[in-house]
């Protein structure tokens, strides 16, 4: 499973990359700090899964999902955010997110979801 990370915090990006590296069959294939950068880079990365934050240096994770859900329908999105409000969760699900996780409490649940994806 090829994972692309959209996260503007280098510290958290490193943490999620370590999580991906700990999952058999999973590999990190790139990262971006902003929506435009992610939208440009994800297709060429041949990612299967995108883990993304909602608040980015430029744009939002919602922008990334909107831009790619039709052009890359096989991408599987997982949101990891500090803004784990129910309205954001619903919006992410409407845009096709398979999972929605709170950065402060649910990083382990993200790992479990990615491990299940990896098979």
Secondary structure, 3 states (H helix, E strand, C coil): CEEEEECCCHHHHHHHHHHHHCCCCCEEEEEECCHHHHHHHHHHHCCCEEEECCECCCCEHHHHHHHHCCCCCCCEEEEEECCCCHHHHHHHHHCCEEEEEECCCCHHHHHHHHHHHHC
